[in-house]
Every structure is written in structure tokens, then in C-alpha cells.
Amino acid sequence: MEDEKIEDIEIRLLLEALYRRYHYDFRNYAQASIKRRLRQARDRQGVATYSALQDKLLHDPAAAAGVLRFLTVQVSDFFRDPTYFKAIREKVVPHLKTYPSLKVWIAGCSAGEELHSLAILFREEGLEDRTLFYATDINQDALEAASRGIYPLDRMKAFTENYRLSGGKASLSDYYSTGYGGAVFDKSLRERVVLSDHSLVTDAVFSEMQLISCRNVMIYFDRDLQDRAVGLFRDSLGRGGFLGLGSKETLRFSEHVDAFSEFVREEKIYQRRKA
Ligand SMILES: C[S@@+](CC[C@H](N)C(=O)[O-])C[C@H]1O[C@@H](n2cnc3c(N)ncnc32)[C@H](O)[C@@H]1O
């Protein structure tokens, strides 16, 4: 019991150190997951306590980058949760088609799987030429991977099935070639993409988006942080713009819920109210 308490103090101090020294703010992430991940980071760095880990990361940026890798979960897929993409294609796209130009923000884009999925969907729906995609994350390695667009070949079977279930109109293999030991997605899919380092915890709004997709990111935040992120989304969306959270997240408990109406209930796609 006593040990546990000391550990909690150490973890709080370590997160504070990470924030003050590097401006990475994990202080309000959901505790259980942060603890689990920090334990893995501590073991990987070969130190016995969180205080020792704190000492290391304060003095060694490479150690801090190593810890950051553990703190950000990078699991993703192409067309992950295909019914979400089907709903975007069938229900949101008809509205987007009425705009002469579009801005789409993929927040917490990881290594770009969701970005490429949306770029493919927008190409198939004839929206690509009028769209600018902003894809953001706090993990630099992930952003670099997204800019390369190379994914393991052994994942293509599952991605192809997701693509089919999402209502894909061609074959996923039309969008990649093999090389560099993986599936290399066509760079033309990234021509209208701005990748940038942006934190939903510490950074500011983007303006006048028509669609924001932020899935499997806020599950790691506590309630206050979730409210901050949803506030950012509200202020970044044009009137009538769409916010897609995917099935695992909801606006129901958010202090900003009144700014949105439900658009596709099962997929947690919301629309910013017009008035
Ligand atoms: C599990 S992945 C989700 C990827 C993708 N959106 C999906 O649903 O498959 C979570 C991503 O959120 C990013 N992330 C964590 N905290 C963040 C923050 N404060 N601001 C922006 N992105 C963050 C992580 O680096 C990671 O890439």
C-alpha cells in the first residue's frame, strides 16, 4: 500500500518533468493506461524506479523520446471499423459534395492508416481535388511513417477486407505497389496532405474544417481533457461541419454536447449545429 503511494507520487512528478522539459503533457491522461505504459518504459530503460526514469529523461532527450513511444498507443488499421467509413461514404459525402472546397482534419492520425483510407475514399467519391487534409499527431515517428506511406505486406489481407466492407469501389491493391519490403501507397494520395505535430492537449484550433475525424484518441484522456479536445473540435468546425468519433467514443458526457446534433448515431458521427 505504502509502496503504491510512493509510485503514484513518482509518476506524477515524472509526468510533470516530461511536460516542463519537453512540453509533452500526459498529466491528464487516463491513469490506468499511463501507469501500465510507464511500467513498460521503465523496464525497457533498465531502471528500478520512476524517479530514476525521471532523472534519465530530464537529462537525455533520446530517453525521453523512448518514453514517449511507450506513452502513445499506435494501433491502427486501414478502414478500421469499416462501418464508420461506410457511413462517411454514404451519409456524410453527399453533404460534402455541396462544398466547392473542403478541409478535413484527422486528429491523432498515427502512422497514416486513417489518412490514406480517407484519401482513397475521397478519390473514389470525386472529392479529392477540392480537399485539403490536415493529419496531426504528437508522435514524430508516426508522422514520418505517415509521410512515407509504406505498410507491412502481411497486413494487406485484413486491410483489403476492411476496404471491401467499407464500400470500396475498386481494389485496394490499385493504390499500392510492392517495394521497400512493404506495400508502398501511391504518393499522389498524399499530395493534398499537410502532416503536422499538434497536440489536442496543449495546442490551438484549426479553422473552418468541414470534417474532423478523431478516433481512438480520446479514450486515453480523462474527462477534463476530453472536454478540451471536443472544445477544440467545436471551434475548428465550420457550421454544419461533421465530427466523427467512431463507435468507442461519445459526446454524451461532454460539456459541449449542445453544440452538436447526432448525425449517424451508431458511428458517433455528429454535426456542428448551424445556430
Ligand atoms: C490508437 S491511435 C489511433 C489512430 C487512428 N486514429 C485510428 O483510429 O486507428 C492513437 C493516436 O493518438 C495519438 N495521440 C495521443 N495523444 C495525443 C494528443 N494529445 N494529441 C494528438 N494525438 C495524440 C497517438 O500518438 C496515436 O498515434
The ligand as a Tripos MOL2 file, in Angstrom:
@<TRIPOS>MOLECULE
LIG
   27    29     1     0     0
SMALL
NO_CHARGES

@<TRIPOS>ATOM
      1 C1         -4.6450    4.3400  -31.1830 C.3       1 LIG1
      2 S1         -4.0110    5.5820  -32.2290 S.3       1 LIG1
      3 C2         -5.4310    5.9600  -33.2360 C.3       1 LIG1
      4 C3         -5.1070    6.0330  -34.7010 C.3       1 LIG1
      5 C4         -6.3110    6.2340  -35.6300 C.3       1 LIG1
      6 N1         -6.9990    7.4710  -35.3770 N.3       1 LIG1
      7 C5         -7.2610    5.0590  -35.5380 C.2       1 LIG1
      8 O1         -8.3580    5.2020  -35.0000 O.co2     1 LIG1
      9 O2         -6.8920    3.9810  -35.9890 O.co2     1 LIG1
     10 C6         -3.9420    6.9940  -31.1290 C.3       1 LIG1
     11 C7         -3.0820    8.1310  -31.6540 C.3       1 LIG1
     12 O3         -3.3260    9.3070  -30.8730 O.3       1 LIG1
     13 C8         -2.1040    9.9990  -30.7360 C.3       1 LIG1
     14 N2         -2.2030   10.9250  -29.6060 N.ar      1 LIG1
     15 C9         -2.0950   10.6610  -28.2850 C.ar      1 LIG1
     16 N3         -2.1970   11.7850  -27.5790 N.ar      1 LIG1
     17 C10        -2.4100   12.8030  -28.4700 C.ar      1 LIG1
     18 C11        -2.5840   14.2030  -28.3530 C.ar      1 LIG1
     19 N4         -2.5610   14.7900  -27.1760 N.pl3     1 LIG1
     20 N5         -2.7730   14.9300  -29.4670 N.ar      1 LIG1
     21 C12        -2.7820   14.3250  -30.6850 C.ar      1 LIG1
     22 N6         -2.6180   13.0000  -30.8670 N.ar      1 LIG1
     23 C13        -2.4200   12.2500  -29.7720 C.ar      1 LIG1
     24 C14        -1.0850    8.8820  -30.5460 C.3       1 LIG1
     25 O4          0.2310    9.3030  -30.8170 O.3       1 LIG1
     26 C15        -1.5920    7.8370  -31.5440 C.3       1 LIG1
     27 O5         -0.9920    7.9890  -32.7930 O.3       1 LIG1
@<TRIPOS>BOND
     1     1     2 1
     2     2     3 1
     3     2    10 1
     4     3     4 1
     5     4     5 1
     6     5     6 1
     7     5     7 1
     8     7     8 2
     9     7     9 1
    10    10    11 1
    11    11    12 1
    12    11    26 1
    13    12    13 1
    14    13    14 1
    15    13    24 1
    16    14    15 ar
    17    14    23 ar
    18    15    16 ar
    19    16    17 ar
    20    17    18 ar
    21    17    23 ar
    22    18    19 1
    23    18    20 ar
    24    20    21 ar
    25    21    22 ar
    26    22    23 ar
    27    24    25 1
    28    24    26 1
    29    26    27 1
@<TRIPOS>SUBSTRUCTURE
     1 LIG1         1 GROUP 0 **** ****
